């Protein structure tokens, strides 16, 4: 690809906004697209994403628009930062526009419910054979926006594409590694959100570090089992997009999924928590996909099974804990 000049961020959430600012600071021309014209109007006027990234100013030089055609015009790189369950509809609209040679990068962590496809699979199905990669890892938006040292991983089936993504985003405060295991990187980033809900429930129930350590390690075991069954490299799950992202999301006070779980642990109903927030809690929809994938690949995933039961079968969290702790004895060997 020739020299990159313009980067378009499709999605005006906290992470999309953070990446837009990050790329602008690296002297790229940047556009942000959002689906709701009224809110985009507020962003253009106030230059602060008060819903999703409060307290962080969006530089005047960043173009903000609700027109996909305008946002994508002349884009050398398109970053897909929309919620997983809306990804297909958004890129289907994009596919009708002129997209000459653009590199697409997904930063969305989720699995489509109906098809059980990862985001790269959805994009390939809709867009065809464009250059494509994934950027993932322990990347809390508020910390990146504040310039706190962060690491991530760029993944693509083509090593050259992964290297290009590394070059685009790397700075002295944002270090990017490369990987060719797209399956593992996407699954690690998606499935960790479900375990983070479990970790939040543990916090809400008043449990301690012992319980959270158990959830992280056994949750990772479940992620690895499913990932390997789906064709991922085992080693990937012990890297940034696996263990790294899992630990961050289960512990951070900024984690939407952990916070959502904490409210459940405090006896609030999942549907009531969701009604009260405009944030997308990816772990909720991913729990449905992961539960179906565990059955499809005949992989035992007891933590994911219990979170699915809490979210979709009104199971009491205390009963879920009891059922996890009283399962038949097992070997720790995965």
N, C-alpha and C positions, 0 to 999 in steps of 0.2 A: 504494500500500500504506500502511496506517495505521502509526503509530509502532511501530518494531521493538523488541521486548522480549527475545525468546528466540532464540538461534542454536544450532542443533544441528550438530555436526561428525560426519559419518558416516565413521569411519575413525580408528584410534588410532595411526597411524604418526607419524613425526617431524614432518611438515608439518602434519598434522591437529592434533596436540598443540600445536604452535607457534601455529597460528591460534586454537585454543581459548583459550590463554593471552592472546593478543593481543586477542581480542574481549572476554574477561573484564576486561582492564585498561581497556577502553572502557566498562565498566559495563553490558554486556549480561549477561543470564542465559545460561549456556552449559552444554550437555551434550555429552559425548563418547561415541560408541558404538563398541564393538569387537566383533569376531565371536567371540572366544574367552573364555568366562566365567572360566576359571582365570586367564588373564593380566589380565583386567579386575579380578578380585579383588585381584591383586597391586598394580595401579595404584591402586585405591581405598585400599589399606592403606599403601603406601609413598609415594604421590603423586609418583613419579618414573618416567618411561618409560625404564627402563634399557636396553631393547633398541634403541630408535629415537631417543631424545633424552636421553642420559645427562647427569646433572649439572644438569638444569633441573627445579625443583620445580613441580608442578601445584597451583595455589591450592586451598585447601579448599573454596571456594565453587563450584568447577566440578563438576557432576554427572558421574559416570562409570558407564556401564551397558552390559550386553550385551543388553539388551532394546530392540529397535528401537521398539516401541510406546511404551515409557517415554521413550526419547530424543526421539522425534518429537512427543510430546504437547505441544501448545501452541506448536510452533516456528513462528516467522515467517519464518525463513531456514534452509535446510538446505544445508550445505556438503558436497559429495561428494568425499571424500578417500581412496577405496579404490583399489587397483591396477586398471588398465584391464581386465585380463582377468577380474576379478570384479565389475566395475561392473554388468553386466546382471543377474546373479543377485541382487545386493544390492538394486538399485532395483526389481526384480520383486517382492521381498518387501515393499518399501516401498509399492508400488502397491496392496497389499491393505489398507492402513491409511488412516485418515482424515487427509488432507493438505489442509486448507482454505486455499487461497490462498497456500501457501508459495512463497517465491522459492527456486529451486534454483541453486546455484553450483558448478560443477565446478572443482576445483584439480588434477585428475589429468592427467598428461601421457603419453598413450598412444593407440594405435589398436587396436581390437578385431581379433583375428586372423581369425576366421571370416567376418565381414561386411565388414571393412576400414572400419568406421565410426568416426568421431570420437566422443568422449564425449557431446557435445551431441546428436549424431544418435541414439545409443543411448538417452539419456534421453528425447528427444522420442518415440521409437518406443514406449518402455515407459510413460512417464508421461502423454503427451499434451501439451496446450497450456498447461502451467504457465509462469509467468515463469521465464526461464532465462538464465544468464550464465556467464562464464568468468573466473577470476582466474589470471594466469600471469605469467611473467617471471623474471629472475635473482634467485631468492628461496631461497638456501640456508637451511634451517631453523635451523641452529645460529647463524647470524649474526643472523637476525631475532629469535630468542629472546634473544640477547645485547643487543638494542637497537641494533645497528649499522645506520646509515642504508641503506635499501633502497628500490628502486622496483619497481613492478609495473604491469600493465595489466589493466583490467577491460573485457571485451568482451561485447557483446550485440547482436543484430539490432535491438533497441529502444534508442535512445539514452537514454531515461529509466531503463531497467533498468541500463545501464552506469553511469550517474551515481549511481544508488542504491548499487551495489556500491562505487563509489569512495568514497561518503560513509561506508559501513559500516566500511571497513578503513583509511581514511586517518588517519595520525597525524603528529606532527612527526618521526618516525623511519621512517615507512612511507608513501611518497608513491605514490599510485595515479593513473595516467592512464586515459583512456577510448578505446575503439576500437569500431567496429561490424563489423569484419572478423573474425567468429568463426572462419571457416575458417583464415585466416592465423595467428591467435593460437594456435589449437589445434595446427595442423601445426608451427609453429615450436617450440612447447614439446615436442612429441613427437619430431620427427625429430632434434633437436639431441642427444638421448641416444645415438643411433647414432654420430654424429660424435665424441661424447665417448668412446665405447668405443675408436674409432680413435685418438683423442688419447692415451688411456691406454696402448694398445698401443705407440704411439710412445715414450712415456716408459719403458715396460718394456723396450723394445729398446735404450734408451740414446741415442735420437736427441735432437736439440737443438731450439732455438726455430725454426730454419728449417723443419723438418719440421712442427712444430705449426702454424706460420703457414700453411703450405700446406694442411694439413688443414682449418683453420678457414675459409679463404677459398674453397677448392674445395668443401668440404662445404656452405658457405652457398650456393654456386652451384647445387648439386644440390637443396637444399631449396627454393630460389626456383623452379627449373624445375618441380618437381613441384607446388609450391603454386599457381603461376599456372595450370598445366594443370588443377588441381582447382577453380579459381574464386576463389582468394585474390587480394588486392591485393599487388602486388610490394613496395610501400613498407613493408608491415607487417613484412617479414622483415629490414628494416634498423632495426627498433625494439627495444623491450625484450624482447618475446616471441620475437624472431628472433635478431639478432646479439648482443643483450645476454645472453640466456639461453645461447646457444651458447658465448660466451666464458667465462662463469662456470662452466658445467658442464665445459668442457674444461680449465680451469685449477685449479679448487678442490680442495684436499685432502679436502674433505668430499664430493665428488661420488662417488656410488656407481658410476655408469657409468664414469667415468674410472678409478677405482680397480680396478674389475672388468677393464677393458681392460689396465691396467698388469700385473695378475697374468697375463693371457694372454701379454703381451709377455715375461714372465719364464718362459715355457715351461710354465705350468700349463694344464690342460685346462679349457675353459669349464664342463663339467658338474661337475667336481670343485670349482671355485670356487663354483658355485651351491649345491652340497650343503653347503658349509661356512658359509653365511651364511643368516640369517633375513630379510635385507633383500630387497626386491623390486627387481630391476634392470630397469627399464622398457625400456631400450634393447634388451634381448635379445629380448623378444617383439615390440617395435615394428620391429625389423630384419626380421622375417618379414613383417609387414604392409607395410612400406615397399617391400620387394623385390617383393611382389605388386602394389602400386600402381604401381611403376615400369613393370611389364609392362602393366598395365591401361591406363595413359595413354601408353605408348610414350615414356617419358622416360629419357634416359641418366643413370644414377646409379652411376658406377664405384666410388666409395668405399662406398656402401651395399651394392653387389653383393659387394665383397670382404669386408666385415664379415659379411654373410650367409653367405658361403662358409666363413669361419673358424668361425662359430658352429654352422652346420648341416651343413657338408660336410667338417669336419675339415681344412680347408686350413691349411697352415703360414703363420703371419703374415709370415715373411720372404719367402715366395713371393708372398704378396699384395702386399707392398710392391714387389717386382720387377715384378709385372704392372701395377701402377698407374703406375710410373715409366717403363715401356717401351711404354705405349700409343701409338698413332699420334699424331703431332703435331696439336694443336688450336689454334684461336684462343681467346684469353682472353675474348672477348666472349660474354656469356651469351645 
